[in-house]
Amino acid sequence: MPPMTDPLERIAALGPVEPYRVKMVEPIKQTSPDERERLLVEAGYNLFRIPAEAVLVDLLTDSGTGAMSHYQWSALMQGDESYAGARSFFRFRDTVREVFGLPEVIPTHQGRAAEHLLFAELLKPGQRVLSNTFFDTTRANVEVAGAFADDLPAVEARDLGSQAPFKGDVDLLRLEAALKDASAGEIVGVVMTVTNNAGGGQPVSLANLRAASALCRRYGVLLILDASRIAENAFFIKEREEGCADRSVAEIVRAMGECADVLTMSAKKDGLVNIGGVLALRDTDLAERIRRRMVVTEGFPTYGGLAGRDMEAIAVGLKEVLDEQYLAHRIGQTRFLAGLLRDLGVPIIEPPGGHGVFVNARVFLPHIPVEQFPGQALAITLYSEGGIRGCEIGSVMFGLGSGHPELVRLAIPRRTYSNAQLGWVATTFAALRDKKSSIRGVRIVEEPPVLRHFTARFELV
Ligand SMILES: Cc1ncc(COP(=O)(O)O)c(C=O)c1O
């Protein structure tokens, strides 16, 4: 690349301008390559076992890892910690009603608690739930209830390189066929995950969501909206979908909420908080049954495992996340990192989604066979080379033979890292690109029976 001499070009290369300024800092420890090598050996080459303090840029997840605003921090001080009927609950409830439009509101300690309460109450063994693509905890909660979870992703999602605008959509033809062929009561609901995390953070169009909702109503099944990243999804709709450019993100989010009979949300994403979840419903009777159930495991229905201050912070976060300047920067950061990697010749899932960049490790490291887990190999090397922690999403997570592409997800925490720190990620990839034939695959030497990616141990091949 020729050197950039034009100052404006150099400024543009710095990435999107932050719509916030920094008020408090958390120092990050620098580690040496030798130290990282030692930590990797001790961790059995599993990045979940590396102490976070020894990570320079932590892109393991965007869940609960973002920075709160000063409005949220000051809201914490207004937390009402009364056991029942706390003022903070009513603020939380009214905000959820206003933003999404569903009347029955239940706070939960995180997204999977909302999923667990819902599916434990709703499902009987042998029943089925369909989805554009289940997130893993959602799937697990369906299966724990003895039911089946089937993914029906849109055909466009299969081509990892295509620039189709809404690769998170559900396949409407297969959805209708499944609903038509099912016996009465066999299919209970359709989960629409927005954005589609397991599918690369790709958005769902409003037209697709509305069509899925209409099918659900026609066949008498519930449309369950997994709204964890609904504001990011709405931003893509505004940007890409015909007829939506003049609508505000808040209006689009509300329109998406109108499609849902039930809404679950991990507030650790678009709630802009470090902990919390939401379950919202239209059916008062179902909500009451869930409230009776939750007292046993989660807490009284007006706090659901959260402190009053947590509900205050979520109430502020749910409004703040609709700020289009915030969203432009958020999606802009993801695009910034994606653009740098693309220009370096690193293969990524296109177009980049909302919350992170997904690198195709199989294509980047063609000399490592799937049996030697190229995604894990790349994730390990990113850490040893640059102190960067990403997450393997491939055969370690889903099993060999799953057919899942071998990816490394670089999830970007909200309002947390500067563009220069994301630049460091790209610099590290540039160093790896030049010596990638020396990167070695791994084999598993120890693994638990379920969710092995969290605790398995590996060795280099
Ligand atoms: C789409 C989606 N749904 C549900 C969840 C589960 O939420 P939580 O981690 O708050 O339990 C996640 C978490 O990553 C997610 O990405």
The ligand as a MOL file (V3000), in Angstrom:
LIG
                    3D

  0  0  0     0  0            999 V3000
M  V30 BEGIN CTAB
M  V30 COUNTS 16 16 0 0 0
M  V30 BEGIN ATOM
M  V30 1 C -29.2290 -13.8950 20.6260 0
M  V30 2 C -29.0290 -14.2250 22.0660 0
M  V30 3 N -30.0580 -14.6820 22.7940 0
M  V30 4 C -29.9160 -15.0070 24.0960 0
M  V30 5 C -28.7110 -14.8920 24.7310 0
M  V30 6 C -28.5860 -15.3110 26.1770 0
M  V30 7 O -28.4770 -14.2020 26.9870 0
M  V30 8 P -27.6960 -14.2260 28.3930 0
M  V30 9 O -26.2620 -14.4270 28.1040 0
M  V30 10 O -28.0130 -12.8840 28.9770 0
M  V30 11 O -28.2920 -15.3300 29.1960 0
M  V30 12 C -27.6050 -14.4100 24.0150 0
M  V30 13 C -26.2890 -14.2830 24.7020 0
M  V30 14 O -25.2390 -14.1740 24.1420 0
M  V30 15 C -27.7600 -14.0860 22.6490 0
M  V30 16 O -26.7370 -13.6380 21.8990 0
M  V30 END ATOM
M  V30 BEGIN BOND
M  V30 1 1 1 2
M  V30 2 1 2 3
M  V30 3 2 2 15
M  V30 4 2 3 4
M  V30 5 1 4 5
M  V30 6 1 5 6
M  V30 7 2 5 12
M  V30 8 1 6 7
M  V30 9 1 7 8
M  V30 10 2 8 9
M  V30 11 1 8 10
M  V30 12 1 8 11
M  V30 13 1 12 13
M  V30 14 1 12 15
M  V30 15 2 13 14
M  V30 16 1 15 16
M  V30 END BOND
M  V30 END CTAB
M  END
